[in-house]
């Protein structure tokens, strides 16, 4: 993620219950540590979202975030081949 967004991941706060953090707080932190605008054209956080998502390791995310694990299980129930 560092090379995609140009950020130092160590500057991002560690929340024990990430799924309980308000979305506006997450947006603010990402915009602040990257220096990129949230909305906008090329070079904005939104324009890079799919690049970041493509690099997510599902196994690591599920292990660290119970809400993500539940989400992936729901997707697997629909189509077991959809999430590896």
Beta strands, then each sheet from edge to edge (+ up, - down):
end
